[in-house]
Amino acid sequence: MNHLHFRLRFFLAALVLIMIFGTFAFMVTEHLSLADAFYFNIVTIATVGYGDIYPLTQTGKMLAVGLILLGTGAFLGVVAYATEIMLSRHELEARHKKLHLIIGVYFSEVGTRLLSICAQADPNLGQFQEHLAIKDHWTEQDFQRADKSIHPHVFKVDEAKVDLERLHGFLAARRQSLVSLLENPITLEQEHFTGHLQAVFHLTEELSAREDLVNLSTPDHKHLGGDLNRAYNSLVRQWLPYMAYLRHNYPYLYSLSVRTNPFNPEASPSVQ
């Protein structure tokens, strides 16, 4: 996109310079006023033909030929790159919409439940819970304040409070969904989301590699806790932007997500 903007600016600058040069050149060669010379220049570049004013001198005729070639090329360049930028922007918006649709599927299948498991085992959540207790009336500024408040915080779970066997069963049942998301080329365009998926998939693999998730050694338990915290931290930072996107684009989905907020212990899908 940046190279398109550069080329558009180049052709715009070229067109402006050609118009300025052509106007003053016609003033000198054809002895025209500024208004007539400007009009003459526009008619020449637009190649609409001459009516009341036309070049009388040999120099003016050669100037007109040069302006037709250069001016038309610059004008077509402006139109071409402006059109390409508009189409690229439309395509980018469509891809962003598809990406958020994929993220929405992830939260429906895995993310929201995983957040709930982690939040229930987070001993320090209380000091940040108000920033994550999203309400129906939240604005973009509220989401920005929440993101700023939690940004420096490192979320940690008490792994002793997590039922690892149950967590493993939940993630293992959704292994194919995780693989499909990682294989999706649109997903790969979002580096942070891809990194989170890799963290969750790694956690799933770590849990699957152990035959006994109940009688773990203390170091092994700590190791799994580190894997879980990695997924937890990246998930929180995916969840807030996703909720802001829902509020702006899909109010009905946003309403349900607020009523099932994993950080609100009193959340209920039932409308009160």
Backbone hydrogen bonds, N-H to C=O, Kabsch-Sander energy under -0.5 kcal/mol:
donor,donor_aa,acceptor,acceptor_aa,energy
5,H,1,M,-2.0
6,F,2,N,-2.2
7,R,3,H,-2.1
8,L,4,L,-2.4
9,R,5,H,-2.5
10,F,6,F,-2.2
11,F,7,R,-2.4
12,L,8,L,-2.4
13,A,9,R,-2.5
14,A,10,F,-2.4
15,L,11,F,-2.6
16,V,12,L,-2.4
17,L,13,A,-2.5
18,I,14,A,-2.5
19,M,15,L,-2.2
20,I,16,V,-2.4
21,F,17,L,-2.9
22,G,18,I,-3.0
23,T,19,M,-2.2
24,F,20,I,-2.0
25,A,21,F,-2.5
26,F,22,G,-2.3
27,M,23,T,-1.7
28,V,24,F,-1.6
29,T,25,A,-2.9
30,E,26,F,-2.2
32,L,26,F,-0.6
37,A,33,S,-2.8
38,F,34,L,-2.5
39,Y,35,A,-2.4
40,F,36,D,-2.9
41,N,37,A,-2.4
42,I,38,F,-2.4
43,V,39,Y,-2.4
44,T,40,F,-2.0
45,I,41,N,-2.6
46,A,42,I,-2.6
47,T,43,V,-0.6
47,T,44,T,-0.8
48,V,43,V,-1.4
49,G,43,V,-0.5
51,G,53,I,-0.6
61,K,57,T,-2.1
62,M,58,Q,-2.4
63,L,59,T,-2.4
64,A,60,G,-2.3
65,V,61,K,-2.1
66,G,62,M,-2.3
67,L,63,L,-2.6
68,I,64,A,-2.3
69,L,65,V,-2.1
70,L,66,G,-2.9
71,G,67,L,-2.6
72,T,67,L,-0.6
72,T,68,I,-1.7
73,G,69,L,-1.5
74,A,70,L,-2.5
75,F,71,G,-2.7
76,L,72,T,-2.8
77,G,73,G,-2.0
78,V,74,A,-2.2
79,V,75,F,-2.4
80,A,76,L,-2.8
81,Y,77,G,-2.5
82,A,78,V,-2.3
83,T,79,V,-2.2
84,E,80,A,-2.2
85,I,81,Y,-2.3
86,M,82,A,-2.0
87,L,83,T,-2.4
88,S,84,E,-2.6
89,R,85,I,-2.6
90,H,86,M,-2.1
91,E,87,L,-2.5
92,L,88,S,-2.6
93,E,89,R,-2.4
94,A,90,H,-2.0
95,R,91,E,-2.2
96,H,92,L,-2.4
97,K,93,E,-2.1
98,K,94,A,-2.0
99,L,95,R,-2.5
100,H,96,H,-2.5
101,L,97,K,-1.7
102,I,98,K,-2.2
103,I,99,L,-2.6
104,G,100,H,-2.3
105,V,101,L,-2.0
106,Y,102,I,-2.2
107,F,103,I,-2.4
108,S,104,G,-2.1
109,E,105,V,-2.4
110,V,106,Y,-3.7
111,G,106,Y,-2.0
112,T,107,F,-1.9
114,L,110,V,-2.5
115,L,111,G,-2.6
116,S,112,T,-2.0
117,I,113,R,-2.1
118,C,114,L,-2.3
119,A,115,L,-3.1
120,Q,116,S,-2.0
121,A,117,I,-0.7
121,A,118,C,-0.8
122,D,119,A,-1.3
125,L,122,D,-1.2
127,Q,124,N,-0.8
128,F,125,L,-2.0
129,Q,125,L,-1.1
131,H,128,F,-0.9
132,L,128,F,-0.7
132,L,129,Q,-1.0
133,A,129,Q,-1.0
134,I,132,L,-2.1
138,W,135,K,-1.3
143,F,139,T,-1.8
144,Q,140,E,-2.0
145,R,141,Q,-2.4
146,A,142,D,-2.3
147,D,143,F,-2.5
148,K,144,Q,-2.2
149,S,145,R,-2.1
150,I,146,A,-2.0
151,H,147,D,-1.2
153,H,150,I,-1.0
155,F,153,H,-0.7
158,D,121,A,-3.4
159,E,157,V,-1.0
161,K,158,D,-2.6
162,V,159,E,-1.2
163,D,161,K,-0.5
164,L,162,V,-1.3
167,L,163,D,-2.6
168,H,164,L,-2.8
169,G,165,E,-2.2
170,F,166,R,-2.2
171,L,167,L,-2.6
172,A,168,H,-3.0
173,A,169,G,-1.5
174,R,171,L,-1.1
175,R,172,A,-1.3
178,L,174,R,-2.0
179,V,175,R,-2.4
180,S,176,Q,-2.4
181,L,177,S,-2.0
182,L,178,L,-2.2
183,E,179,V,-1.7
184,N,180,S,-0.8
184,N,181,L,-0.7
188,L,184,N,-1.3
189,E,186,I,-1.2
190,Q,187,T,-1.9
191,E,189,E,-0.8
194,T,190,Q,-2.6
195,G,191,E,-2.5
196,H,192,H,-2.0
197,L,193,F,-2.5
198,Q,194,T,-2.3
199,A,195,G,-1.9
200,V,196,H,-2.4
201,F,197,L,-2.8
202,H,198,Q,-2.4
203,L,199,A,-2.2
204,T,200,V,-2.3
205,E,201,F,-2.2
206,E,202,H,-2.6
207,L,203,L,-2.3
208,S,204,T,-2.3
209,A,205,E,-1.6
210,R,207,L,-1.1
216,L,214,V,-1.0
221,H,217,S,-2.6
222,K,218,T,-2.4
223,H,219,P,-2.3
224,L,220,D,-2.3
225,G,221,H,-2.0
226,G,222,K,-2.0
227,D,223,H,-1.8
228,L,224,L,-2.4
229,N,225,G,-2.5
230,R,226,G,-2.0
231,A,227,D,-1.7
232,Y,228,L,-2.4
233,N,229,N,-2.8
234,S,230,R,-1.7
235,L,231,A,-1.8
236,V,232,Y,-2.2
237,R,233,N,-1.4
238,Q,234,S,-0.7
238,Q,235,L,-0.7
239,W,235,L,-2.2
240,L,236,V,-1.7
242,Y,238,Q,-1.5
243,M,239,W,-2.5
244,A,240,L,-2.2
245,Y,241,P,-2.2
246,L,242,Y,-2.2
247,R,243,M,-2.4
248,H,244,A,-1.7
249,N,245,Y,-2.4
250,Y,246,L,-2.4
254,Y,250,Y,-2.3
255,S,251,P,-2.3
256,L,252,Y,-1.5
257,S,253,L,-2.3
258,V,254,Y,-2.4
259,R,255,S,-1.9
260,T,256,L,-0.9
261,N,258,V,-1.3
264,N,261,N,-1.7
267,A,264,N,-2.0
272,Q,270,S,-0.5
